[in-house]
Amino acid sequence: MYLHLRVEVHFETRTQYHLLETQCIYYNVYYSEQLLHCRYYYQGST
């Protein structure tokens, strides 16, 4: 299932990009095998 999540992406340069309503499947995974690491948060009304 694809979930609408708020994604905080960290590159090796430690630059942070905030991607809203991104469709991803897993949590706390290396979204790319090379540089960027994603940390996922539920974008719900909790």
N, CA, C and O atoms as CSV, one atom per row, in Angstrom:
chain,resi,resn,atom,element,x,y,z
A,1,MET,N,N,0.831,-1.200,0.000
A,1,MET,CA,C,0.000,0.000,0.000
A,1,MET,C,C,0.872,1.258,0.000
A,1,MET,O,O,1.911,1.312,0.658
A,2,TYR,N,N,0.435,2.245,-0.736
A,2,TYR,CA,C,1.147,3.510,-0.740
A,2,TYR,C,C,0.512,4.446,0.281
A,2,TYR,O,O,-0.709,4.593,0.335
A,3,LEU,N,N,1.361,5.074,1.090
A,3,LEU,CA,C,0.853,5.971,2.117
A,3,LEU,C,C,1.324,7.390,1.839
A,3,LEU,O,O,2.434,7.600,1.351
A,4,HIS,N,N,0.466,8.371,2.155
A,4,HIS,CA,C,0.862,9.763,2.007
A,4,HIS,C,C,1.640,10.170,3.248
A,4,HIS,O,O,1.097,10.209,4.352
A,5,LEU,N,N,2.911,10.470,3.053
A,5,LEU,CA,C,3.773,10.737,4.196
A,5,LEU,C,C,4.502,12.054,4.036
A,5,LEU,O,O,4.663,12.582,2.936
A,6,ARG,N,N,4.941,12.568,5.189
A,6,ARG,CA,C,5.827,13.727,5.155
A,6,ARG,C,C,7.251,13.207,5.234
A,6,ARG,O,O,7.599,12.483,6.167
A,7,VAL,N,N,8.073,13.571,4.264
A,7,VAL,CA,C,9.398,12.972,4.146
A,7,VAL,C,C,10.480,14.017,4.389
A,7,VAL,O,O,10.465,15.102,3.808
A,8,GLU,N,N,11.410,13.663,5.257
A,8,GLU,CA,C,12.554,14.529,5.490
A,8,GLU,C,C,13.782,13.842,4.901
A,8,GLU,O,O,14.192,12.778,5.365
A,9,VAL,N,N,14.363,14.457,3.878
A,9,VAL,CA,C,15.437,13.810,3.137
A,9,VAL,C,C,16.783,14.424,3.517
A,9,VAL,O,O,16.967,15.640,3.461
A,10,HIS,N,N,17.709,13.565,3.900
A,10,HIS,CA,C,19.039,14.029,4.269
A,10,HIS,C,C,20.069,13.542,3.262
A,10,HIS,O,O,20.205,12.340,3.035
A,11,PHE,N,N,20.793,14.478,2.661
A,11,PHE,CA,C,21.849,14.113,1.733
A,11,PHE,C,C,23.178,14.053,2.478
A,11,PHE,O,O,23.261,14.447,3.641
A,12,GLU,N,N,24.203,13.567,1.815
A,12,GLU,CA,C,25.529,13.526,2.427
A,12,GLU,C,C,26.023,14.920,2.777
A,12,GLU,O,O,26.852,15.089,3.670
A,13,THR,N,N,25.511,15.911,2.070
A,13,THR,CA,C,25.906,17.285,2.327
A,13,THR,C,C,25.156,17.859,3.527
A,13,THR,O,O,25.310,19.028,3.880
A,14,ARG,N,N,24.329,16.991,4.150
A,14,ARG,CA,C,23.521,17.368,5.310
A,14,ARG,C,C,22.531,18.487,5.008
A,14,ARG,O,O,22.084,19.204,5.904
A,15,THR,N,N,22.201,18.619,3.734
A,15,THR,CA,C,21.176,19.580,3.340
A,15,THR,C,C,19.820,18.908,3.475
A,15,THR,O,O,19.636,17.778,3.023
A,16,GLN,N,N,18.875,19.595,4.091
A,16,GLN,CA,C,17.574,18.980,4.331
A,16,GLN,C,C,16.537,19.481,3.329
A,16,GLN,O,O,16.374,20.682,3.113
A,17,TYR,N,N,15.837,18.506,2.720
A,17,TYR,CA,C,14.730,18.827,1.838
A,17,TYR,C,C,13.450,18.253,2.430
A,17,TYR,O,O,13.423,17.103,2.869
A,18,HIS,N,N,12.380,19.064,2.440
A,18,HIS,CA,C,11.115,18.582,2.978
A,18,HIS,C,C,10.147,18.317,1.834
A,18,HIS,O,O,9.745,19.231,1.114
A,19,LEU,N,N,9.785,17.060,1.683
A,19,LEU,CA,C,8.861,16.681,0.623
A,19,LEU,C,C,7.527,16.312,1.253
A,19,LEU,O,O,7.455,15.414,2.092
A,20,LEU,N,N,6.475,17.006,0.847
A,20,LEU,CA,C,5.165,16.772,1.439
A,20,LEU,C,C,4.321,15.885,0.549
A,20,LEU,O,O,4.404,15.941,-0.678
A,21,GLU,N,N,3.503,15.062,1.197
A,21,GLU,CA,C,2.591,14.155,0.495
A,21,GLU,C,C,3.312,13.282,-0.520
A,21,GLU,O,O,2.879,13.159,-1.666
A,22,THR,N,N,4.414,12.677,-0.092
A,22,THR,CA,C,5.173,11.793,-0.956
A,22,THR,C,C,4.676,10.375,-0.770
A,22,THR,O,O,4.428,9.944,0.357
A,23,GLN,N,N,4.528,9.648,-1.863
A,23,GLN,CA,C,4.059,8.279,-1.766
A,23,GLN,C,C,5.247,7.341,-1.622
A,23,GLN,O,O,6.045,7.182,-2.546
A,24,CYS,N,N,5.353,6.720,-0.446
A,24,CYS,CA,C,6.420,5.772,-0.199
A,24,CYS,C,C,5.840,4.527,0.459
A,24,CYS,O,O,4.698,4.530,0.918
A,25,ILE,N,N,6.623,3.483,0.502
A,25,ILE,CA,C,6.123,2.223,1.042
A,25,ILE,C,C,6.714,1.926,2.417
A,25,ILE,O,O,5.985,1.563,3.340
A,26,TYR,N,N,8.036,2.078,2.559
A,26,TYR,CA,C,8.684,1.672,3.793
A,26,TYR,C,C,9.063,2.873,4.634
A,26,TYR,O,O,9.055,4.005,4.150
A,27,TYR,N,N,9.397,2.631,5.895
A,27,TYR,CA,C,9.790,3.689,6.808
A,27,TYR,C,C,11.257,3.521,7.183
A,27,TYR,O,O,11.764,2.404,7.288
A,28,ASN,N,N,11.933,4.661,7.384
A,28,ASN,CA,C,13.315,4.668,7.852
A,28,ASN,C,C,14.222,3.780,7.006
A,28,ASN,O,O,14.935,2.929,7.537
A,29,VAL,N,N,14.195,3.978,5.705
A,29,VAL,CA,C,14.991,3.172,4.804
A,29,VAL,C,C,15.858,4.071,3.935
A,29,VAL,O,O,15.607,5.271,3.825
A,30,TYR,N,N,16.864,3.495,3.327
A,30,TYR,CA,C,17.640,4.243,2.361
A,30,TYR,C,C,16.868,4.268,1.057
A,30,TYR,O,O,16.826,3.281,0.322
A,31,TYR,N,N,16.253,5.420,0.781
A,31,TYR,CA,C,15.378,5.546,-0.367
A,31,TYR,C,C,16.182,5.460,-1.654
A,31,TYR,O,O,15.679,5.034,-2.694
A,32,SER,N,N,17.448,5.875,-1.564
A,32,SER,CA,C,18.369,5.681,-2.676
A,32,SER,C,C,19.549,4.892,-2.153
A,32,SER,O,O,19.953,5.070,-1.004
A,33,GLU,N,N,20.107,4.023,-2.975
A,33,GLU,CA,C,21.203,3.179,-2.524
A,33,GLU,C,C,22.501,3.971,-2.402
A,33,GLU,O,O,23.503,3.435,-1.930
A,34,GLN,N,N,22.501,5.236,-2.818
A,34,GLN,CA,C,23.742,5.984,-2.843
A,34,GLN,C,C,23.820,7.094,-1.806
A,34,GLN,O,O,24.552,6.965,-0.825
A,35,LEU,N,N,23.073,8.195,-2.003
A,35,LEU,CA,C,23.344,9.362,-1.181
A,35,LEU,C,C,22.293,9.681,-0.127
A,35,LEU,O,O,22.628,9.920,1.033
A,36,LEU,N,N,21.027,9.686,-0.521
A,36,LEU,CA,C,20.062,10.286,0.382
A,36,LEU,C,C,19.364,9.273,1.282
A,36,LEU,O,O,19.063,8.148,0.882
A,37,HIS,N,N,19.120,9.711,2.501
A,37,HIS,CA,C,18.456,8.880,3.493
A,37,HIS,C,C,17.165,9.560,3.900
A,37,HIS,O,O,17.162,10.739,4.254
A,38,CYS,N,N,16.075,8.825,3.851
A,38,CYS,CA,C,14.774,9.414,4.146
A,38,CYS,C,C,14.279,8.985,5.517
A,38,CYS,O,O,14.408,7.823,5.902
A,39,ARG,N,N,13.714,9.930,6.246
A,39,ARG,CA,C,13.050,9.604,7.492
A,39,ARG,C,C,11.587,9.992,7.331
A,39,ARG,O,O,11.262,11.127,6.984
A,40,TYR,N,N,10.707,9.018,7.591
A,40,TYR,CA,C,9.314,9.206,7.249
A,40,TYR,C,C,8.445,9.503,8.473
A,40,TYR,O,O,8.655,8.958,9.556
A,41,TYR,N,N,7.478,10.371,8.268
A,41,TYR,CA,C,6.531,10.707,9.317
A,41,TYR,C,C,5.125,10.667,8.750
A,41,TYR,O,O,4.905,11.027,7.594
A,42,TYR,N,N,4.178,10.232,9.560
A,42,TYR,CA,C,2.791,10.252,9.114
A,42,TYR,C,C,2.298,11.687,9.020
A,42,TYR,O,O,2.454,12.473,9.955
A,43,GLN,N,N,1.708,12.017,7.891
A,43,GLN,CA,C,1.126,13.337,7.738
A,43,GLN,C,C,-0.377,13.242,7.989
A,43,GLN,O,O,-1.193,13.560,7.125
A,44,GLY,N,N,-0.717,12.796,9.197
A,44,GLY,CA,C,-2.121,12.635,9.548
A,44,GLY,C,C,-2.525,13.632,10.609
A,44,GLY,O,O,-1.693,14.390,11.105
A,45,SER,N,N,-3.785,13.635,10.954
A,45,SER,CA,C,-4.278,14.579,11.957
A,45,SER,C,C,-4.275,13.899,13.322
A,45,SER,O,O,-5.294,13.848,14.011
A,46,THR,N,N,-3.131,13.391,13.687
A,46,THR,CA,C,-3.015,12.697,14.963
A,46,THR,C,C,-2.554,13.670,16.025
A,46,THR,O,O,-2.390,13.288,17.183
